[in-house]
Amino acid sequence: MKAKQLWFVAPQALEIREHELESPGQGEVLVRSLYSGISAGTELLAYRGLLPADMQLDANISAMKGKGTEYPFPYGYACVGEIIETGPGVNADLIGRKIFAFQPHASMFTARQDELIFLPEQMSDLDAVFVANMETACSLLIDADPAPGESIAVLGLGVVGQLVSRLLFELDYEKLYLIDSIDQRTEFALSGQLNEAIRNTGINPNSSGWQNRLPQPGVDLIIELSGNPEALNTAIDIAAFAGRIIVGSWYGEKTANIKLGGKFHRNRLKVISSQVSTISPEHEKTWTKKTRMDKALESIIRLKPHTLVTHQFSLEAANKAYDLLDKHPETAMQIVFNYED
């Protein structure tokens, strides 16, 4: 049985490669893909050749463990599919079950049963594309640990920023500020919000006097999700005394000159890295990966994030999808590959 898989072969160069799939082995299943989501921030690093050369693609995902960032390589980690065959030691009753898998973009794949996330029946296939990103959003809020009454700014309103914002809306934070240089993203985040105060919290950092719309003398908690290391200087500038900056962006090989000699030093700021592959030690007593994933699945069922999908492409049209993200990011939110096309 042949499967098609997307490979990154050089900067701005992709190939669809066919390979023969063996029948699932002990403890494995064969999955037919329905959708897979492009993680714009991470996958644009791969597309542009900006992944760090001294790192594995992802040591925490078995499909990529031990694989470096030298071209060529397959990539992706947001696949929704249906089990169509089971191997020895796996109950055949699982055939037909919908799953989420941290797998590269491919039309079919084999995986161990214990590596899959079995999806609740009430979750739509398109909503399920957001499992990885919603887990990241939940992880960010666990690390941020916002306190009642704090002012909060979200820098960067890509998919993860949108999900973080929606989770914060649910918590009724009155002093919430959504910041992005692409106006369409703030409009997207605030669409459907009936509260007039919330509708006025979208801010473009390129607009004149934008910092005057923030609390003075600063914001208590800033969640940096822009993917641009220069945004750290913005975060430092707008942070309150003893403010916290949670960095969820992965910058890859991108660098910036960070100003640590002024407000950062005087204001006793904390910069905290947040990464979904692990649970931070201070939260290990209250959260596990399982309970965090359960929270993410519950949030997806409740929030129905499929409304963030703006484009669907066949796998064969991958070049168009990544070119769109690379050159016209303002026109797209979540892009998915639809394997039914």
C-alpha positions in Angstrom: 0.0 0.0 0.0 1.5 3.4 -1.1 1.3 6.6 0.9 2.1 10.1 -0.1 4.2 12.2 2.3 5.3 15.9 2.2 9.1 16.5 2.4 11.0 19.7 3.0 14.0 19.3 0.6 15.6 22.8 0.7 14.6 26.4 1.7 11.3 27.2 -0.1 11.4 23.7 -1.8 8.9 20.9 -1.2 8.3 17.4 -2.7 5.5 14.9 -2.4 7.2 11.5 -2.1 5.5 8.1 -2.4 6.6 5.2 -0.3 5.4 1.7 0.4 3.7 1.2 3.7 4.1 -2.2 5.4 1.2 -3.8 7.3 1.0 -2.6 10.9 3.2 -4.6 13.3 2.8 -5.6 16.9 0.9 -2.9 18.8 0.5 -0.7 15.6 -2.4 0.6 13.5 -2.7 1.9 10.0 -4.3 5.3 9.7 -5.9 7.0 6.8 -5.4 10.8 7.1 -8.4 13.1 6.9 -6.8 16.5 7.7 -3.5 17.8 8.9 -2.8 21.3 10.0 0.1 23.5 9.2 1.7 25.0 12.3 2.7 28.3 10.7 5.3 29.4 13.1 7.3 26.2 13.4 6.8 25.0 9.8 7.8 28.3 8.3 11.1 27.9 10.1 11.5 24.6 8.3 10.3 26.1 5.0 12.7 29.0 5.3 15.7 27.0 6.5 15.7 28.7 9.9 15.6 25.6 12.1 18.6 25.4 14.5 21.2 23.0 13.0 22.2 21.5 16.4 18.8 20.2 17.3 16.6 17.2 16.6 13.4 18.0 14.7 11.5 17.0 17.8 12.9 14.6 20.4 9.5 14.3 22.1 7.6 13.0 19.0 8.4 9.4 18.1 7.9 10.0 14.4 10.8 12.5 14.4 12.9 11.3 17.2 16.6 11.1 16.3 16.1 13.1 13.0 18.1 16.2 12.5 17.1 19.5 10.8 19.3 19.0 7.8 17.3 18.7 4.5 15.5 16.7 3.4 13.0 15.7 6.0 9.3 15.2 6.5 7.6 17.4 9.0 4.3 18.3 10.7 2.6 17.2 13.9 -1.2 17.8 13.6 -2.7 14.9 11.8 -6.4 13.8 12.1 -7.2 10.4 10.7 -9.2 7.2 10.9 -7.9 3.7 11.8 -8.3 1.4 8.9 -6.3 -1.6 10.0 -4.9 -3.0 13.2 -1.8 -5.1 13.8 -1.2 -8.0 16.2 -2.1 -7.1 19.8 -4.5 -4.4 18.9 -8.3 -4.8 19.2 -9.9 -4.9 15.7 -12.8 -3.0 17.2 -10.7 0.2 16.9 -11.1 0.1 13.1 -13.1 3.2 12.2 -12.1 5.2 15.3 -11.0 8.8 14.7 -7.6 9.8 16.2 -5.1 12.7 16.4 -1.5 11.9 15.8 1.8 13.9 16.1 2.8 12.8 12.6 4.2 14.5 9.5 1.9 15.5 6.7 1.0 12.2 4.9 -2.0 10.5 3.3 -1.5 7.4 5.4 0.8 6.2 8.1 1.4 3.5 10.7 1.8 4.3 14.4 1.8 2.6 17.7 -1.6 2.6 19.3 -0.3 4.1 22.5 1.0 7.1 20.6 -2.4 8.1 19.4 -5.0 10.4 20.9 -8.5 8.9 20.6 -10.9 11.7 19.8 -14.3 12.2 21.6 -17.3 11.4 19.4 -18.6 14.9 19.8 -15.5 16.5 18.3 -15.6 17.3 14.6 -12.7 16.2 12.4 -11.8 19.8 11.6 -11.9 20.9 15.2 -9.5 18.0 16.0 -6.8 19.6 13.8 -6.2 22.0 16.8 -5.3 19.4 19.4 -1.6 20.2 19.4 -2.1 24.0 19.4 -4.8 23.9 22.1 -2.5 21.8 24.3 0.1 24.5 23.7 -2.4 27.2 24.6 -3.3 25.4 27.8 0.4 24.9 28.6 1.0 28.6 28.2 -1.7 29.5 30.7 -0.5 27.0 33.2 3.0 28.6 33.0 1.5 32.1 33.0 -0.7 31.4 36.0 -2.6 34.6 35.7 -4.0 36.1 39.0 -7.4 37.7 39.3 -7.3 41.4 38.5 -4.0 41.2 36.6 -3.6 43.1 33.3 -2.7 40.7 30.5 -1.3 41.4 27.0 -1.1 38.8 24.2 1.6 39.7 21.7 1.0 37.9 18.4 -2.4 36.6 17.3 -1.6 33.7 15.1 -3.4 30.4 15.8 -1.9 29.9 19.3 -2.5 33.5 20.1 -6.1 33.2 19.0 -6.6 30.1 21.2 -4.9 31.7 24.2 -7.2 34.8 23.8 -10.3 32.7 23.6 -9.3 30.9 26.8 -8.7 34.2 28.5 -12.1 35.6 27.3 -13.7 32.7 29.1 -11.9 33.7 32.4 -13.4 37.2 32.2 -10.2 39.1 32.5 -11.3 42.8 32.3 -7.8 44.1 31.5 -6.9 42.0 28.4 -5.0 43.5 25.5 -4.6 41.8 22.1 -1.6 43.1 20.1 -0.7 42.3 16.5 0.6 44.4 13.6 -1.8 42.7 11.3 -5.2 44.3 11.9 -7.1 41.3 10.4 -5.8 39.1 13.2 -7.1 41.4 16.0 -10.4 41.7 14.2 -10.5 37.9 13.9 -9.8 37.5 17.6 -12.5 40.0 18.7 -15.2 38.9 16.2 -18.3 37.7 18.0 -17.3 39.5 21.3 -20.4 41.3 22.5 -18.7 43.1 25.4 -17.9 46.6 24.2 -14.8 46.9 26.5 -13.4 43.7 25.1 -14.0 44.8 21.5 -11.8 47.8 22.1 -8.8 45.8 23.3 -7.3 45.1 19.9 -4.1 47.1 19.4 -1.8 47.6 16.4 1.8 48.3 17.7 2.5 50.3 14.6 -0.2 52.8 15.4 0.5 56.2 16.9 0.4 56.3 20.7 -0.6 52.7 21.0 1.1 52.3 24.4 -1.2 54.9 25.9 -4.1 52.5 25.5 -2.3 50.1 27.9 -2.5 50.2 31.8 0.0 52.7 33.3 2.7 52.2 34.4 2.6 48.8 32.7 1.1 45.4 32.0 1.4 42.7 34.7 1.6 39.6 32.4 2.7 39.5 28.8 2.4 36.3 26.7 4.8 36.6 23.7 3.6 34.6 20.7 4.7 36.7 17.7 7.6 34.4 16.6 9.7 37.6 16.3 12.5 38.0 18.9 12.3 41.8 18.5 8.9 41.5 20.3 10.8 40.9 23.5 11.9 44.5 23.5 8.2 45.5 23.1 7.3 43.2 26.0 10.0 44.8 28.2 8.9 48.3 27.3 5.2 47.7 28.3 5.8 45.5 31.3 4.8 46.7 34.8 7.2 46.6 37.8 7.9 42.9 38.6 6.0 41.9 35.5 6.2 38.5 33.9 6.9 37.8 30.2 6.0 34.3 29.1 7.7 33.4 25.9 5.8 30.8 23.8 7.5 31.7 20.5 10.1 29.4 19.0 12.5 31.8 17.2 14.7 29.2 15.5 17.8 30.9 14.1 16.2 34.3 14.3 18.0 36.7 16.6 17.6 40.2 18.0 19.4 42.7 20.2 17.5 42.7 23.4 17.7 45.8 25.6 18.5 44.5 29.1 20.1 47.6 30.5 17.1 49.8 31.2 13.5 48.8 32.2 14.3 45.1 32.3 16.9 45.6 35.1 15.2 48.4 37.0 11.7 46.8 36.9 12.8 43.4 38.1 11.1 41.6 35.2 10.9 37.9 34.7 11.2 36.3 31.3 9.9 32.7 31.4 10.2 30.2 28.5 7.1 28.0 28.0 7.4 24.8 26.1 4.7 22.3 25.7 6.9 19.2 25.5 7.3 19.2 29.3 5.5 20.3 32.5 7.3 22.9 34.4 8.6 21.6 37.8 6.5 24.1 39.8 3.3 22.7 38.2 4.1 19.0 38.3 2.1 18.4 41.5 -1.1 19.7 39.9 -0.7 18.9 36.2 0.4 15.9 34.2 0.5 15.6 30.4 -2.7 13.5 30.5 -4.6 16.0 32.6 -3.3 18.9 30.4 -4.4 17.0 27.3 -7.8 16.3 28.8 -8.2 20.0 29.4 -7.2 20.7 25.8 -9.8 18.3 24.4 -12.5 19.7 26.7 -11.6 23.2 25.5 -11.8 22.2 21.8 -15.3 20.7 22.3 -16.4 23.9 24.0 -14.7 26.5 21.8 -15.0 24.8 18.4 -11.9 26.4 16.9 -12.6 25.1 13.3 -13.7 28.7 12.7 -10.0 29.6 12.5 -9.5 27.6 9.4 -9.3 30.0 6.5 -7.8 27.8 3.7 -7.9 24.1 2.7 -5.5 22.6 0.2 -4.8 19.1 -1.2 -1.4 17.7 -0.3 -0.4 18.1 -3.9 -0.9 21.9 -3.6 1.5 22.2 -0.7 3.7 24.7 -2.5 0.7 27.1 -2.8 -0.1 26.6 0.9 3.4 27.5 2.2 3.9 30.2 -0.4 0.7 31.8 0.9 2.0 31.7 4.5 5.4 32.9 3.6 4.4 35.9 1.4 0.9 36.8 2.5 0.5 35.9 6.2 -2.1 38.6 6.7 -4.6 36.6 4.5 -4.4 33.3 6.3 -5.0 32.0 9.8 -5.1 28.1 10.0 -4.3 26.3 6.8 -5.1 22.6 6.6 -4.4 19.8 4.1 -7.6 18.0 3.2 -6.9 14.4 2.1 -10.5 13.9 0.9 -9.9 16.3 -2.0 
